[in-house]
Amino acid sequence: MDATLQDRLRQLVSSQLGVELDEVVGDARILDDLGADSLDVVELVMALEEAFDIVVPDEDVEAMQTIGDVESYLVGRVSV
């Protein structure tokens, strides 16, 4: 993954969920490790859509369990 894209994602997740940047690692589970609830996930997806100029269908959101899942999803869908 492009380092700039990864950095943007990590900054966004850290800011949106109110967690330390060093907690936002590839295998961090969004709900369990980062303490997000369902409203946080909705707000995070909206922030991702705005920041990366994409649309994320609901069925795709369900597959994004970890930060690594989100990174993989963004690769190929985002023009840097």
Stockholm file with secondary structure:
# STOCKHOLM 1.0

chainA/1-80         MDATLQDRLRQLVSSQLGVELDEVVGDARILDDLGADSLDVVELVMALEEAFDIVVPDEDVEAMQTIGDVESYLVGRVSV
#=GR chainA/1-80 SS CCHHHHHHHHHHHHHHHTCCGGGCCTTCBTTTTSCCCHHHHHHHHHHHHHHHTCCCCHHHHHHCCBHHHHHHHHTTTCCC
#=GC SS_cons        CCHHHHHHHHHHHHHHHTCCGGGCCTTCBTTTTSCCCHHHHHHHHHHHHHHHTCCCCHHHHHHCCBHHHHHHHHTTTCCC
//
